[in-house]
Amino acid sequence: MPSQSVSSRLFCLALFIVFSMSLAGCGGDEKAAPEKQAAVPMKVVKAETKDMPLWGEFVATITAVETVDIRARVAGFLQEKKFKEGAAVEKGDLLFIIDPKTFREDLKQAESGLQYNQALLQKAKKDFERFKKLYDEGVVSREEFESYQTSLATYKAQVRDNSSQVENAKIQLGYTKIYAPVDGVIGRVNVDTGNLVGQGENTLLATVSTVDPVYVSFTVSEADYLRAKRDRDIKDPEKKEVHMILADGSEYDHLGTFDMVDRAVDPTTGTLGIRVSFPNPDSLLRPGQYAKVRVPIEIVKNAVVVPSRAIIDTQGVKTVYTVSADGKVVSTPVTAGFESEEMVVIREGLKAGDMVIADGIRRVRPGMEIKPIVVPMTTKQGEGTPVGQNDAPATEDKAE
């Protein structure tokens, strides 16, 4: 059986050689050098220098230009209310009526007293003239003449006093009808009809506020005030554009104009009060509302800027993707300043002319090779789709 054993060994050896050659062939395929991928065309922008307006944003309160408390100036029962609460009123509109009966009687009594004393005055004048003639003729004594002279002066004084009483009674009667002092919106009534008002105090009945225009007041720091005052392009009030952001985040349709700057800086807070006037033709703004105002502080000359969408914010560390001379993507740390008009001022990390990827930043990685195609900075691509790619866009990480 030795021949069978030798044959088996030869067969096994042949199988081993064939298997080894197969493994060697496979290993050779794995070690084959991959083909180099072509650079991806991608649109980029160049960092630019431009004059950038620095805007300040401040919390503000809205107040009426005029707010008038409607008070009862005489004591009496509130008889009637002639308006709808919360409605617009015009100057001169009748608002309230206080029961006028007592005041009419006072006026009649004052007029009766005046008429009575006017009649006595007329008699005193005739007596004076008659006795003066008799005195001149030496018929009556000086003492008797002077008594009629005194009586005439007394009745004149009494008539003047009665005239004042009549005028006062008319004024008091006029106070029983209360009219709107200004055009505006009237609030809720504080006293229901039928109640006694004006007894011992001028009872507050309602309040009227003007609505167009309105005042918007806020405070700025000393530093912001000084920067704005020194900047030649900003300090002219007519050139200032004051924008207002409402509580729902929308921007108000009208621009404001500066109305007043406080006399002095508050030494406890180091702030200065500013008041702006805003038109309010649709009565959208009401006193007591809170809003934000955006005010130009200064113009920063020759600032290096990039689109705000190019900023990548990772836990407070801001970077941008730049393109090196050999077409490689580089993650470049930057120090970002303020943002205005969808542009961010770069204080450190970039210079004018540096190529920056502003769109499609989620589709690139540092070290990736691209073929940059420079486009104007103002042109925003559809979420930055690289040239020749139509895949769905991804949300960019950007500075707040």
C-alpha angles and dihedrals in degrees: 000000000000091000092058091051092053091049091052092052093050091050092052091048091053092051091050092052093049092048092049092051090051091053091048091053093051093048090053092056092051092053094052111122113252119238115258112251117235119249113266115240109236134172116241137176131222121237109250138198119231142147107271126197113230109217125200121210119207137178110244140182126223119228135173120256088229128019118180127188113219107219136177108250096187133043117253146101116296102243106178145005114211104189143056116254113250093018130126116261132190128224109274097026113140109247110167139012122205116200102275100192097099092047093049090054091049089053092050091050092049091048091050091052090050093050092048094052092043088058091049089048091055090052091046090053092052092047091049094050092048095048092044089059091047091048091051088052091050094242097121131038125256092245092055092048093049091052089061090044090054092046090054093051090047094054091046089055091047092052091050089051091048090049090054090049090053092049091048091049090052091050092049090049089049090055089064087075113060119199133193109267095201142012110267147087121310121216133215122311114254096199126044121227114270095041125118111251135181094029105145093339141043098261115220107237103172143325130243123201129187114237108192115085111014133196121240113196130193141149132241131198121254090249093055091046093052093047092051093045093051097046109095094204093053109035095077102092092211091062095051117105112202113195125192128212113203127219092265091057096254122128117245114247096232133062122232131229126216112258107172144356117208119256095241144012114259103248093205095057103019091231135126124219119236128189124200128188118223126187113240106186094154095046089237093138120068131187113268096033120132122223142155125248126205113210129179108244103179144330113254106212123224095355118176107240139183131178111282090232089065093067116101113201115197112177092324095315110116123207139162132207110244129182119236125217091265093052098258122143112242127191104225122191113224139184106230124205129189126331125230133167092356090305126113123210111230111211097181137008103045139059132198112285097029111137112239131186106230100166131045094020091151090062098058135066133197110276094026113133117231138172104236119219110191115222130177114279092235092060111093115196122213097282088317104290108185115242110279095014123108101174119132115282123245127219113264125232107234142161117281 
